[in-house]
Amino acid sequence: AVVSTQSTGKTAESMSTAPEKNIPPINPQIMREMTVRLERTAKDLDGMVSWLEREMSEMSSHTAKFVDHHAKAVDEVSENTDKSVKAMYSLLSKANSMQKDMTKVEMMSSHLKSINKYLERLDTTLATIKPNPDIT
């Protein structure tokens, strides 16, 4: 079967043998130049990969240090929070104790006021009584 291509007008049979005739000879100078350029590119690429490896290693090191600092900071905040909560409960306990003591003081104050009123009445009553000159 003969197949023709529209762009060149050649048949598939003629194309299968024709490319071998159409390949120009390889220029050794171009090959040497390409080899030098490829070696230079490979060397540059190797240098870039080495640089990237160092940078990634440094970043990993910094990341590990930052994670350690963060963990220490979290631990310290946690400890300080625990201490603050314990201190708050201690303060609340002392406040409750003081409140109970104040209730007792308020009761004493009320009793003292009552005693004071009775003493004032007694003074008033004693002031209205005339002294007996016979009693000395």
Biotite code that builds the C-alpha atoms (Angstrom):
import biotite.structure as struc

atoms = struc.array([
    struc.Atom([0.000, 0.000, 0.000], chain_id="A", res_id=1, res_name="ALA", atom_name="CA", element="C"),
    struc.Atom([1.285, 3.375, -0.988], chain_id="A", res_id=2, res_name="VAL", atom_name="CA", element="C"),
    struc.Atom([0.445, 6.276, 1.312], chain_id="A", res_id=3, res_name="VAL", atom_name="CA", element="C"),
    struc.Atom([1.204, 9.795, 0.230], chain_id="A", res_id=4, res_name="SER", atom_name="CA", element="C"),
    struc.Atom([1.723, 12.763, 2.453], chain_id="A", res_id=5, res_name="THR", atom_name="CA", element="C"),
    struc.Atom([0.074, 15.964, 1.466], chain_id="A", res_id=6, res_name="GLN", atom_name="CA", element="C"),
    struc.Atom([2.859, 18.301, 2.613], chain_id="A", res_id=7, res_name="SER", atom_name="CA", element="C"),
    struc.Atom([5.719, 16.744, 0.632], chain_id="A", res_id=8, res_name="THR", atom_name="CA", element="C"),
    struc.Atom([3.879, 14.634, -1.867], chain_id="A", res_id=9, res_name="GLY", atom_name="CA", element="C"),
    struc.Atom([6.223, 11.684, -1.185], chain_id="A", res_id=10, res_name="LYS", atom_name="CA", element="C"),
    struc.Atom([5.093, 8.159, -0.603], chain_id="A", res_id=11, res_name="THR", atom_name="CA", element="C"),
    struc.Atom([5.675, 6.245, 2.626], chain_id="A", res_id=12, res_name="ALA", atom_name="CA", element="C"),
    struc.Atom([7.951, 3.798, 0.803], chain_id="A", res_id=13, res_name="GLU", atom_name="CA", element="C"),
    struc.Atom([10.194, 6.540, -0.495], chain_id="A", res_id=14, res_name="SER", atom_name="CA", element="C"),
    struc.Atom([10.284, 8.211, 2.967], chain_id="A", res_id=15, res_name="MET", atom_name="CA", element="C"),
    struc.Atom([11.484, 5.062, 4.712], chain_id="A", res_id=16, res_name="SER", atom_name="CA", element="C"),
    struc.Atom([14.662, 4.967, 2.651], chain_id="A", res_id=17, res_name="THR", atom_name="CA", element="C"),
    struc.Atom([15.018, 8.669, 2.024], chain_id="A", res_id=18, res_name="ALA", atom_name="CA", element="C"),
    struc.Atom([15.878, 9.843, 5.577], chain_id="A", res_id=19, res_name="PRO", atom_name="CA", element="C"),
    struc.Atom([19.108, 7.873, 5.508], chain_id="A", res_id=20, res_name="GLU", atom_name="CA", element="C"),
    struc.Atom([20.157, 9.769, 2.413], chain_id="A", res_id=21, res_name="LYS", atom_name="CA", element="C"),
    struc.Atom([19.048, 13.135, 3.877], chain_id="A", res_id=22, res_name="ASN", atom_name="CA", element="C"),
    struc.Atom([21.081, 12.913, 7.137], chain_id="A", res_id=23, res_name="ILE", atom_name="CA", element="C"),
    struc.Atom([24.105, 15.167, 6.840], chain_id="A", res_id=24, res_name="PRO", atom_name="CA", element="C"),
    struc.Atom([27.446, 13.920, 8.170], chain_id="A", res_id=25, res_name="PRO", atom_name="CA", element="C"),
    struc.Atom([28.215, 14.743, 11.801], chain_id="A", res_id=26, res_name="ILE", atom_name="CA", element="C"),
    struc.Atom([30.665, 17.585, 12.233], chain_id="A", res_id=27, res_name="ASN", atom_name="CA", element="C"),
    struc.Atom([33.296, 16.541, 14.829], chain_id="A", res_id=28, res_name="PRO", atom_name="CA", element="C"),
    struc.Atom([33.934, 20.176, 15.835], chain_id="A", res_id=29, res_name="GLN", atom_name="CA", element="C"),
    struc.Atom([30.255, 20.664, 16.695], chain_id="A", res_id=30, res_name="ILE", atom_name="CA", element="C"),
    struc.Atom([30.300, 17.416, 18.665], chain_id="A", res_id=31, res_name="MET", atom_name="CA", element="C"),
    struc.Atom([33.362, 18.545, 20.666], chain_id="A", res_id=32, res_name="ARG", atom_name="CA", element="C"),
    struc.Atom([31.740, 21.939, 21.307], chain_id="A", res_id=33, res_name="GLU", atom_name="CA", element="C"),
    struc.Atom([28.504, 20.292, 22.409], chain_id="A", res_id=34, res_name="MET", atom_name="CA", element="C"),
    struc.Atom([30.467, 17.933, 24.684], chain_id="A", res_id=35, res_name="THR", atom_name="CA", element="C"),
    struc.Atom([32.286, 20.880, 26.294], chain_id="A", res_id=36, res_name="VAL", atom_name="CA", element="C"),
    struc.Atom([29.027, 22.784, 26.769], chain_id="A", res_id=37, res_name="ARG", atom_name="CA", element="C"),
    struc.Atom([27.270, 19.715, 28.190], chain_id="A", res_id=38, res_name="LEU", atom_name="CA", element="C"),
    struc.Atom([30.154, 19.080, 30.603], chain_id="A", res_id=39, res_name="GLU", atom_name="CA", element="C"),
    struc.Atom([30.070, 22.737, 31.695], chain_id="A", res_id=40, res_name="ARG", atom_name="CA", element="C"),
    struc.Atom([26.289, 22.530, 32.129], chain_id="A", res_id=41, res_name="THR", atom_name="CA", element="C"),
    struc.Atom([26.659, 19.297, 34.125], chain_id="A", res_id=42, res_name="ALA", atom_name="CA", element="C"),
    struc.Atom([29.322, 20.938, 36.316], chain_id="A", res_id=43, res_name="LYS", atom_name="CA", element="C"),
    struc.Atom([27.115, 24.017, 36.842], chain_id="A", res_id=44, res_name="ASP", atom_name="CA", element="C"),
    struc.Atom([24.143, 21.797, 37.598], chain_id="A", res_id=45, res_name="LEU", atom_name="CA", element="C"),
    struc.Atom([26.239, 19.778, 40.070], chain_id="A", res_id=46, res_name="ASP", atom_name="CA", element="C"),
    struc.Atom([27.306, 23.034, 41.762], chain_id="A", res_id=47, res_name="GLY", atom_name="CA", element="C"),
    struc.Atom([23.713, 24.215, 41.955], chain_id="A", res_id=48, res_name="MET", atom_name="CA", element="C"),
    struc.Atom([22.603, 20.902, 43.423], chain_id="A", res_id=49, res_name="VAL", atom_name="CA", element="C"),
    struc.Atom([25.428, 21.064, 46.011], chain_id="A", res_id=50, res_name="SER", atom_name="CA", element="C"),
    struc.Atom([24.460, 24.644, 46.912], chain_id="A", res_id=51, res_name="TRP", atom_name="CA", element="C"),
    struc.Atom([20.811, 23.645, 47.168], chain_id="A", res_id=52, res_name="LEU", atom_name="CA", element="C"),
    struc.Atom([21.766, 20.686, 49.374], chain_id="A", res_id=53, res_name="GLU", atom_name="CA", element="C"),
    struc.Atom([23.741, 22.984, 51.731], chain_id="A", res_id=54, res_name="ARG", atom_name="CA", element="C"),
    struc.Atom([20.900, 25.506, 51.855], chain_id="A", res_id=55, res_name="GLU", atom_name="CA", element="C"),
    struc.Atom([18.316, 22.796, 52.552], chain_id="A", res_id=56, res_name="MET", atom_name="CA", element="C"),
    struc.Atom([20.533, 21.337, 55.271], chain_id="A", res_id=57, res_name="SER", atom_name="CA", element="C"),
    struc.Atom([20.914, 24.773, 56.851], chain_id="A", res_id=58, res_name="GLU", atom_name="CA", element="C"),
    struc.Atom([17.165, 25.374, 56.643], chain_id="A", res_id=59, res_name="MET", atom_name="CA", element="C"),
    struc.Atom([16.518, 21.982, 58.245], chain_id="A", res_id=60, res_name="SER", atom_name="CA", element="C"),
    struc.Atom([18.947, 22.825, 61.031], chain_id="A", res_id=61, res_name="SER", atom_name="CA", element="C"),
    struc.Atom([17.268, 26.189, 61.643], chain_id="A", res_id=62, res_name="HIS", atom_name="CA", element="C"),
    struc.Atom([13.840, 24.565, 61.533], chain_id="A", res_id=63, res_name="THR", atom_name="CA", element="C"),
    struc.Atom([14.901, 21.989, 64.127], chain_id="A", res_id=64, res_name="ALA", atom_name="CA", element="C"),
    struc.Atom([16.265, 24.760, 66.373], chain_id="A", res_id=65, res_name="LYS", atom_name="CA", element="C"),
    struc.Atom([13.079, 26.796, 65.996], chain_id="A", res_id=66, res_name="PHE", atom_name="CA", element="C"),
    struc.Atom([10.957, 23.743, 66.821], chain_id="A", res_id=67, res_name="VAL", atom_name="CA", element="C"),
    struc.Atom([13.091, 23.141, 69.943], chain_id="A", res_id=68, res_name="ASP", atom_name="CA", element="C"),
    struc.Atom([12.750, 26.780, 71.024], chain_id="A", res_id=69, res_name="HIS", atom_name="CA", element="C"),
    struc.Atom([9.017, 26.652, 70.409], chain_id="A", res_id=70, res_name="HIS", atom_name="CA", element="C"),
    struc.Atom([8.675, 23.439, 72.429], chain_id="A", res_id=71, res_name="ALA", atom_name="CA", element="C"),
    struc.Atom([10.657, 24.969, 75.307], chain_id="A", res_id=72, res_name="LYS", atom_name="CA", element="C"),
    struc.Atom([8.534, 28.112, 75.184], chain_id="A", res_id=73, res_name="ALA", atom_name="CA", element="C"),
    struc.Atom([5.336, 26.048, 75.234], chain_id="A", res_id=74, res_name="VAL", atom_name="CA", element="C"),
    struc.Atom([6.634, 24.038, 78.204], chain_id="A", res_id=75, res_name="ASP", atom_name="CA", element="C"),
    struc.Atom([7.549, 27.226, 80.064], chain_id="A", res_id=76, res_name="GLU", atom_name="CA", element="C"),
    struc.Atom([4.171, 28.819, 79.356], chain_id="A", res_id=77, res_name="VAL", atom_name="CA", element="C"),
    struc.Atom([2.475, 25.627, 80.524], chain_id="A", res_id=78, res_name="SER", atom_name="CA", element="C"),
    struc.Atom([4.484, 25.576, 83.769], chain_id="A", res_id=79, res_name="GLU", atom_name="CA", element="C"),
    struc.Atom([3.799, 29.264, 84.406], chain_id="A", res_id=80, res_name="ASN", atom_name="CA", element="C"),
    struc.Atom([0.106, 28.741, 83.725], chain_id="A", res_id=81, res_name="THR", atom_name="CA", element="C"),
    struc.Atom([0.021, 25.837, 86.192], chain_id="A", res_id=82, res_name="ASP", atom_name="CA", element="C"),
    struc.Atom([1.778, 27.975, 88.816], chain_id="A", res_id=83, res_name="LYS", atom_name="CA", element="C"),
    struc.Atom([-0.664, 30.835, 88.199], chain_id="A", res_id=84, res_name="SER", atom_name="CA", element="C"),
    struc.Atom([-3.681, 28.545, 88.539], chain_id="A", res_id=85, res_name="VAL", atom_name="CA", element="C"),
    struc.Atom([-2.302, 27.082, 91.790], chain_id="A", res_id=86, res_name="LYS", atom_name="CA", element="C"),
    struc.Atom([-1.621, 30.580, 93.122], chain_id="A", res_id=87, res_name="ALA", atom_name="CA", element="C"),
    struc.Atom([-5.150, 31.650, 92.170], chain_id="A", res_id=88, res_name="MET", atom_name="CA", element="C"),
    struc.Atom([-6.672, 28.694, 94.047], chain_id="A", res_id=89, res_name="TYR", atom_name="CA", element="C"),
    struc.Atom([-4.498, 29.502, 97.049], chain_id="A", res_id=90, res_name="SER", atom_name="CA", element="C"),
    struc.Atom([-5.632, 33.131, 96.918], chain_id="A", res_id=91, res_name="LEU", atom_name="CA", element="C"),
    struc.Atom([-9.283, 32.065, 96.659], chain_id="A", res_id=92, res_name="LEU", atom_name="CA", element="C"),
    struc.Atom([-8.835, 29.769, 99.658], chain_id="A", res_id=93, res_name="SER", atom_name="CA", element="C"),
    struc.Atom([-7.312, 32.612, 101.693], chain_id="A", res_id=94, res_name="LYS", atom_name="CA", element="C"),
    struc.Atom([-10.107, 34.958, 100.592], chain_id="A", res_id=95, res_name="ALA", atom_name="CA", element="C"),
    struc.Atom([-12.738, 32.423, 101.704], chain_id="A", res_id=96, res_name="ASN", atom_name="CA", element="C"),
    struc.Atom([-10.957, 32.030, 105.036], chain_id="A", res_id=97, res_name="SER", atom_name="CA", element="C"),
    struc.Atom([-10.839, 35.804, 105.473], chain_id="A", res_id=98, res_name="MET", atom_name="CA", element="C"),
    struc.Atom([-14.515, 36.040, 104.599], chain_id="A", res_id=99, res_name="GLN", atom_name="CA", element="C"),
    struc.Atom([-15.341, 33.538, 107.370], chain_id="A", res_id=100, res_name="LYS", atom_name="CA", element="C"),
    struc.Atom([-13.161, 35.507, 109.801], chain_id="A", res_id=101, res_name="ASP", atom_name="CA", element="C"),
    struc.Atom([-14.852, 38.737, 108.749], chain_id="A", res_id=102, res_name="MET", atom_name="CA", element="C"),
    struc.Atom([-18.261, 37.209, 109.478], chain_id="A", res_id=103, res_name="THR", atom_name="CA", element="C"),
    struc.Atom([-17.068, 36.545, 113.035], chain_id="A", res_id=104, res_name="LYS", atom_name="CA", element="C"),
    struc.Atom([-15.696, 40.098, 113.285], chain_id="A", res_id=105, res_name="VAL", atom_name="CA", element="C"),
    struc.Atom([-19.000, 41.501, 112.032], chain_id="A", res_id=106, res_name="GLU", atom_name="CA", element="C"),
    struc.Atom([-20.838, 39.497, 114.701], chain_id="A", res_id=107, res_name="MET", atom_name="CA", element="C"),
    struc.Atom([-18.452, 40.818, 117.362], chain_id="A", res_id=108, res_name="MET", atom_name="CA", element="C"),
    struc.Atom([-18.949, 44.334, 116.062], chain_id="A", res_id=109, res_name="SER", atom_name="CA", element="C"),
    struc.Atom([-22.714, 43.902, 116.322], chain_id="A", res_id=110, res_name="SER", atom_name="CA", element="C"),
    struc.Atom([-22.345, 42.613, 119.900], chain_id="A", res_id=111, res_name="HIS", atom_name="CA", element="C"),
    struc.Atom([-20.055, 45.513, 120.802], chain_id="A", res_id=112, res_name="LEU", atom_name="CA", element="C"),
    struc.Atom([-22.579, 47.995, 119.384], chain_id="A", res_id=113, res_name="LYS", atom_name="CA", element="C"),
    struc.Atom([-25.312, 46.402, 121.499], chain_id="A", res_id=114, res_name="SER", atom_name="CA", element="C"),
    struc.Atom([-23.096, 46.556, 124.588], chain_id="A", res_id=115, res_name="ILE", atom_name="CA", element="C"),
    struc.Atom([-22.286, 50.161, 123.758], chain_id="A", res_id=116, res_name="ASN", atom_name="CA", element="C"),
    struc.Atom([-25.997, 51.022, 123.550], chain_id="A", res_id=117, res_name="LYS", atom_name="CA", element="C"),
    struc.Atom([-26.619, 49.357, 126.918], chain_id="A", res_id=118, res_name="TYR", atom_name="CA", element="C"),
    struc.Atom([-23.705, 51.254, 128.455], chain_id="A", res_id=119, res_name="LEU", atom_name="CA", element="C"),
    struc.Atom([-25.047, 54.550, 127.067], chain_id="A", res_id=120, res_name="GLU", atom_name="CA", element="C"),
    struc.Atom([-28.499, 53.777, 128.527], chain_id="A", res_id=121, res_name="ARG", atom_name="CA", element="C"),
    struc.Atom([-26.881, 52.899, 131.834], chain_id="A", res_id=122, res_name="LEU", atom_name="CA", element="C"),
    struc.Atom([-24.940, 56.195, 131.791], chain_id="A", res_id=123, res_name="ASP", atom_name="CA", element="C"),
    struc.Atom([-28.117, 58.093, 130.963], chain_id="A", res_id=124, res_name="THR", atom_name="CA", element="C"),
    struc.Atom([-30.016, 56.328, 133.721], chain_id="A", res_id=125, res_name="THR", atom_name="CA", element="C"),
    struc.Atom([-27.215, 56.892, 136.217], chain_id="A", res_id=126, res_name="LEU", atom_name="CA", element="C"),
    struc.Atom([-27.030, 60.545, 135.280], chain_id="A", res_id=127, res_name="ALA", atom_name="CA", element="C"),
    struc.Atom([-30.719, 61.014, 136.020], chain_id="A", res_id=128, res_name="THR", atom_name="CA", element="C"),
    struc.Atom([-30.486, 59.432, 139.440], chain_id="A", res_id=129, res_name="ILE", atom_name="CA", element="C"),
    struc.Atom([-29.556, 61.891, 142.158], chain_id="A", res_id=130, res_name="LYS", atom_name="CA", element="C"),
    struc.Atom([-26.735, 60.762, 144.358], chain_id="A", res_id=131, res_name="PRO", atom_name="CA", element="C"),
    struc.Atom([-27.532, 59.913, 147.893], chain_id="A", res_id=132, res_name="ASN", atom_name="CA", element="C"),
    struc.Atom([-25.259, 61.895, 150.187], chain_id="A", res_id=133, res_name="PRO", atom_name="CA", element="C"),
    struc.Atom([-25.534, 59.252, 152.874], chain_id="A", res_id=134, res_name="ASP", atom_name="CA", element="C"),
    struc.Atom([-23.844, 56.692, 150.744], chain_id="A", res_id=135, res_name="ILE", atom_name="CA", element="C"),
    struc.Atom([-20.169, 57.218, 150.548], chain_id="A", res_id=136, res_name="THR", atom_name="CA", element="C"),
])
